[in-house]
């Protein structure tokens, strides 16, 4: 059974930092495309950062130079380091794994709120 469990969401002031974690079980994350998405009420989920299956890293323009996606293969965990947070970064952040053949998995999400 594949599970993705996010953690690390919190309330933070503008300009602050957070690190989100996505721990995988039942799947070896390093061999698949994995990504962080975010969603605000009434909006579609948007891609924030991703590792493609070839290991190429991609970022949304709005987070370039502020967010960094990384992974610890030994812990089977994906991270999203976020700095210089802005109120518009407020969202529920989701971890996603694309296993191919139209099989994909989502985590339950973790809330990030940027507010003074």
C-alpha positions in Angstrom: 0.0 0.0 0.0 1.5 3.3 -1.1 1.3 6.2 1.3 2.7 9.7 1.2 2.7 11.6 4.5 3.4 15.3 4.5 4.5 17.3 7.6 6.0 20.6 8.5 3.2 23.0 7.6 2.8 25.9 10.1 1.9 29.5 10.6 4.9 31.7 9.8 5.4 35.4 9.4 6.2 37.0 6.0 9.9 36.6 5.2 10.1 33.4 7.3 11.1 29.9 6.4 9.7 26.4 6.6 10.7 22.9 5.5 8.1 20.5 4.4 8.6 16.7 4.4 7.0 14.0 2.4 7.7 10.5 3.7 6.9 7.6 1.4 6.0 4.0 2.3 5.2 1.2 -0.1 7.0 3.0 -2.9 10.6 3.8 -3.6 10.3 7.5 -4.3 13.8 8.0 -5.9 12.8 6.0 -9.1 9.6 8.0 -9.8 8.6 11.5 -10.6 7.7 13.3 -7.4 6.5 16.8 -6.9 5.0 19.3 -4.5 1.8 21.0 -5.4 -0.3 23.6 -3.6 -3.9 24.6 -3.5 -5.9 27.5 -2.2 -9.7 27.5 -1.8 -11.5 27.6 -5.1 -8.4 27.2 -7.1 -6.8 24.2 -8.9 -3.7 22.6 -7.5 -0.6 24.2 -9.0 2.8 22.6 -9.4 5.4 24.2 -7.1 8.5 22.0 -7.5 9.3 18.6 -9.0 11.8 15.9 -9.7 11.1 14.3 -13.0 11.7 10.6 -13.4 15.0 11.5 -15.0 16.0 13.5 -11.9 15.5 16.9 -13.5 14.3 19.6 -11.1 11.6 22.0 -12.1 10.1 25.0 -10.2 7.1 27.3 -10.7 8.3 30.8 -11.6 6.7 32.2 -8.5 8.9 30.2 -6.2 12.2 30.1 -8.1 15.1 31.3 -5.9 13.0 30.9 -2.8 12.0 27.2 -2.7 14.3 24.2 -3.0 13.1 20.6 -3.5 15.4 17.9 -2.3 15.3 14.2 -1.3 16.9 11.8 1.1 16.9 8.4 -0.6 17.9 6.6 2.6 14.9 8.0 4.4 12.6 7.7 1.3 11.6 11.3 1.9 11.2 14.4 -0.3 11.6 17.9 1.2 10.6 21.4 0.2 12.7 24.1 1.8 10.9 27.4 1.6 12.5 30.8 2.4 11.4 34.4 2.1 7.8 33.3 2.4 5.1 35.6 1.2 1.4 35.8 2.1 0.6 34.5 -1.4 2.4 31.2 -0.5 -0.4 30.4 1.9 -2.0 27.1 0.7 -2.3 23.5 1.5 0.8 21.8 0.1 0.5 18.3 -1.3 3.1 15.7 -2.2 2.6 13.8 -5.4 4.2 10.6 -6.9 3.6 9.6 -10.5 4.2 5.9 -10.8 3.5 5.8 -14.5 0.8 3.9 -16.4 -1.7 6.4 -15.1 -1.0 5.5 -11.5 -0.5 8.4 -9.1 -0.7 9.0 -5.4 -1.3 12.1 -3.3 -0.5 12.8 0.3 -3.2 14.3 2.6 -1.7 17.8 2.5 -0.1 20.1 5.0 -1.3 23.7 5.7 1.1 26.6 5.2 -0.1 30.0 6.4 2.0 33.1 5.9 0.6 35.9 7.9 1.7 38.6 10.4 
